[in-house]
């Protein structure tokens, strides 16, 4: 009776029966040596807004978040640049870290040294008995810039003028202003471009210069439901955007009734 043929690694000759299942004809050790788990750049440029701490990934700015804005930016940009190898029946794929199950990843910025140390622990192929532990050391340079929203804020950019009118006492005017500013602050957490560029208190009421117009419409909705305001809106063509769309500036009048409950 002829015994079963022994399978061995074509690279080093290690027997499958002794060293675990072969992967593509390679033993566990040789497969790990020839198939790196982690792909990381040698160097990165980290762009941070000098005003608000937001960081740039690709062409999009992201909020700084809580804690050290520089460390947060470095971590986020490193994570966006890393790729993890995963060998499947369809071939080798390079995935984002969050797309890889059971991957352990640690990113430690060394800000004073200008380097980021990365540790990854995971499997390139499901037949691997043990996960691979790999390290990467990435150099980075910091670049200060002004983000899109801070640029708009500094230029006092606005899409709409909201005029609040009615027989308002100073206390009522102050209360309404606080309500609208609070609404803008909450909207700004969801949309970085949402803000009040300027507020002017007038004898007849308030003028708020608001960006974008959708925020101004949220404000008038609050004034309508809370105070019974009558709303009138008009738009003026002021130019066009870079991609050729028409650009409007809106004037919205919210007139509060004389008698309010």
N, C-alpha and C positions, 0 to 999 in steps of 0.2 A: 504494500500500500504506500503510495507516494504521499508524503506529508504536505501540508499546505505551504505555499510559497511565502517566505518571509519578506515583508515590505521594509524598505530602508530608505533613508534620505539620500537623494541623488547628489547632494552637495558635500555631506560629511560622512555618510555611510551609517549613521545612527539607526538602530533598529526601532521600528514603530512599536513593537511589543514592549520595549524597555523604556522608551522616551515619550510615549503618548502618540495620539493620532497624527498622521502626516497631513499637511495642508498644501495641496498643489505639488506634492512630491517632496516637500521640505519638512524636516523635523521641527519641533516647537521652537528650538533655539535659532535655527537657521531662518525660519520664517520671520521671526521677530527682528533678526538682524537685517533682512532684506526688505522688510515692509515697515517703514516708520509709521508710528501712530499719529504724530503731531507734525503739522506743517506750520511754521511760524516765520515771519520776515526777520531779517537780521536787524533792520532799523525801521523806525517809524517817526513820523512828524505828528505831534499832538497840538491841534489848534484849539485855543481856549479864548472865549470872549473876555476881554479885560474888564468889562463892566459888570456882567451878571454871572460869569463863570460857566456859561453854556459851552458845550464842546461840539466840534464839527466831525461828523462821520459821513464820508462821501460828500454829498451836496446839501445835507440836512443838519440843522442845528438841533441839539438836544439839551434839555434842562440839566442844570448842574446837580440837582438832588441835594439831599442832606449830607453834612459832613464836609470833608476836604474836597473842594471842587477839582483841584488838580489831580489828586489821587483817583477820584471818581472818573474823570475824563480819561486818564491813562488806562484804567481798567476797561472802560467801555470800548475804547478804540482798539485795545489789544484783543478783546473778545471778538470784535467785529472782523479782525484780520486773521484770526486763527482758523485753521481747517483740520478736521480729524478724519483719518483714513478709515474706511470701512469696506471690506471685501465681501461682496455678495455673489450670488449666482449670475447676476447681470454684469459683474466686473467690479473694478475698484471705483469707489465713490469717495468724494471729499466733501464732508458735511460740516455745517456750523456746529460748535460745541453743544448747543441746546437741542440739536437734532439727534444726538447720539445717546442711546439709553445706557445707563450704568457707567457713565463716564465721570470720573472724579477729576476736577480741575481746580487748581489754585493759582491765582495771579497776585503777585506781590510787587508793587511799584517801589523802587528804591529811588525816591525823588532826588536826593542829594547826589547820587551817583549817576543819574540819568539812564538807569536801566530798569527793565521789568523782568522779574524771574517768574517763569511759568513751569508748573508741574502738572503732568497729565497721567492718569492711570486708567487704562481701559483696554479693550480688545479690538484688534483689527478684524479678526474673524471669530465667529462663534465657536469654532472647534479648538480655540486656544484654551489650554488648561488654566493658565494663569494670565491675568492682565499684564500689559506692558507698562512699565513706569519710565516716562521720558521727561527730560528737562529742556528748557529753552531759555536763552538769555537774550533779550531784545534791547538794543540801544534806542533811546528816544530823544528828540529835541522838542522843546516847547516853543510854540509860536503864539503870540498874542494878537488878537484881531478884534473886530467889532461884529457881533452877530447881527443877523437880519433884523430882529426885533429891536435891539438896542439902537440900531441905525434908524429905524422908523421912529422910535421914541425921541431920540435926540433931535430929529428933524420935525418933531411934533406932527407926524403924519396922521391923517384921519380920513375916513371915508364918509363920515356922516356928522352933521351938526344936529344935536338934539336940543330943542328949545322947550323948556318947561315953563309954562305960563299960567297965571292965575293970581288971585288975591292971596298971597302967601305971607305969613308972618316970618320974621327972621328965624324963629324956632322951627317952623314948618319947612322952610327952605333948607335949613341945616339938616333936618331929619331926612328929607328926600335925597339930599346930596349923599349922606352917609349910606342910605339904602342902595343907591345906584353905584356908588364906589365899591360897596361890598359885593354887589352882583358882578361887577367888572373883575374884582379880585378872584372870585370863584371861577369865572369864565377863563381867566388867564391861566389857571391851573390845568385846564383842559386844552387850551389853545394859546400858544405863546404869543400869537399876534393880536390877542384881545386885550385892549387897554384903553384907558381914558387919557388922551394926549394933553388936554387942558380943560379947566373949568373956569367959567367967568360968571360971577354973581352980579346980576343986574337988578335994577329997581323992580322990573316987571317979572323977574324969575331967574332961571338958570340957563346958561348955554354950555353944553358939554360937547367937546370935540372927541368923537369916539371912533375907534377902529376895532374890527371891521363893522360894516353896516349891520351885520347879523346881531352883533352885540347891542347896537342901538335899538334894534327891533325887540330884543329881549327886554330892554329897559322900558320901552313904551308899553309892552305887554304887561309888565308889572304895574306901571302907572294906570293903565286902563282897568285892570282887575282890582287893584288896591284902592284907587282913588276916583275911578269913573272918568278918567281923562278922555277927551275927544282927540283923535289922532288924524293928522293930515301929513302926507308925505309927498315930496317932489324930488326930482333928480335933474342934475345938470351934467351934460357931457363935457368932460374936462380933458380928454385925450384918449390914448390907447395904450395898452400894455405892450410889453416886449414881444409877446406872441400874437399881437394884432387884434386882441379883443378890445372892445370899447370900454373906456374907463369913466365912471360916473362919480359925482359927489352928491350925497343925499342931504336934504334938509327935512327934518321931521319935527313937527310941532305937536306937543302934548299939552292941551289946554285943560286945566283942572277946573271943575265946576265951582261956582261961588260957594255953594253949600255942600259940605262934605260931612259924611257921617263919622 
